[in-house]
Amino acid sequence: MMNDLVKDIKKLNVKLDENVNMIKLSTYKAGGIARIVAYPSKVQQLIELIKLLKSRDIKYKVIGNGSNLLFSDKEYEGVLINLKNFDTCKFISNNRVKVGAGFSLIKLSLRCAKRGLTGLEFASGIPGTVGGAVFMNAGAYKSDMGYIVSSCKVLTDKLEVITLTNAELDFHYRTSFLQKHPEYICLEATLHLRKGKKEAIESVIEERKKRRVSSQPLEFPSCGSVFRNPSDDFAGRLIEEAGLKGKRIGGAVVSEKHANFIVNDNNATGEDIHSLIMLVHDTVLEKYGVDLKIEQEFVNWE
C-alpha cells in the first residue's frame, strides 16, 4: 500500500523521503522512523497531497522545524508533511514583510534587524519556523507573535485558502486560533513591524544571545522550555525547588543550567524524554499543587 502511495505522491510532483529517522526532524534529536516525509513547495501541491491522503484514510501531520515536537520511538505509519519549502520572504513596504510558513524565525529576525525594523528581536533565539511560531504564538521577553502578525494566509479544514486577521487569529499567551483548529494550516504570515535604528536593534539581539548562552543549555539538543510559566511564577523555579535539577532517565536529563529545559545529552529515546517530562510534571503537582502546562506536543504516542 505504501509503495502505491509513494508513486501517487510523486505523480503530484511532491518531493519525498522514505524511512526517515525522526531524530532529523526534531530538535530533541529523538524518535523512531517516519515511513514517508513529503515536501510540497506550492499551495496546490499541498492541497492535492492532503486530498490524496484523506481519500485513503492515511494519517498525516504538518511539521516545520520540529522545535516543539517530541516524537515517539514507534514508526510513524502515515505521512509527515514538512513545509520547509514554503520559505518565501518579501518586504512589501517600509515596515511590512510577507513570509512563508517554512521560513526560519531566527533568520527572519536577523534579516529584519539589518533593515532597521524593530519588533521581532524577541524571536532571534527561537529555533522554529514562522508557521510554528504563529501556531504557538511563540514569544519571549514579554513579546510574542500576536503583537506583530497583521494577517495570516491559511488552508482550512475544507482545503480552502483564506486570510485571517490578527483579531481572528485570537492570540493569547502561547496559544492561537490555529491551536484550537489543528486542521487549519498556516501558509504565510504578514508581519507589521516598526522602523528603528539598525545598530540599536542588533545590539539588543547580541545582548540577548549572550544571555541565552550563559543561562540556557544550548550545547545539547532540546526543545527549549518544557513548561509554560504559571501565573506569577516560573516553571524553572518550581522544578528547581522540587530538587529535580540533574534528574535523569536514560539519556534525558533536567538541565543543571536551566531547570525548565530537558536535554538529550546521551542518545535519549523519545520514551526517556517523555518519561522525564511526566515525572517532572507529576512531582511539581504533588509538591506544590501546580499543574504545569506542557509546551511540547507529543507526536505518534497514541
Secondary structure as UniProt FT lines:
FT   HELIX           2..11
FT   TURN            12..13
FT   STRAND          15..21
FT   HELIX           22..24
FT   TURN            27..28
FT   STRAND          33..39
FT   HELIX           43..55
FT   TURN            56..57
FT   STRAND          60..63
FT   TURN            67..68
FT   STRAND          69..71
FT   STRAND          76..82
FT   TURN            84..85
FT   STRAND          89..91
FT   STRAND          96..100
FT   TURN            101..102
FT   HELIX           105..114
FT   TURN            115..116
FT   STRAND          117..118
FT   HELIX           121..123
FT   TURN            124..125
FT   HELIX           130..136
FT   STRAND          139..140
FT   TURN            141..142
FT   STRAND          143..144
FT   HELIX           145..147
FT   STRAND          149..155
FT   TURN            157..158
FT   STRAND          161..165
FT   HELIX           166..169
FT   TURN            173..174
FT   HELIX           177..180
FT   TURN            182..183
FT   STRAND          185..192
FT   STRAND          194..195
FT   HELIX           198..215
FT   TURN            218..219
FT   TURN            231..232
FT   HELIX           235..241
FT   TURN            242..243
FT   TURN            245..246
FT   STRAND          248..249
FT   TURN            250..251
FT   STRAND          252..254
FT   TURN            259..260
FT   STRAND          261..264
FT   HELIX           270..288
FT   STRAND          297..299
//
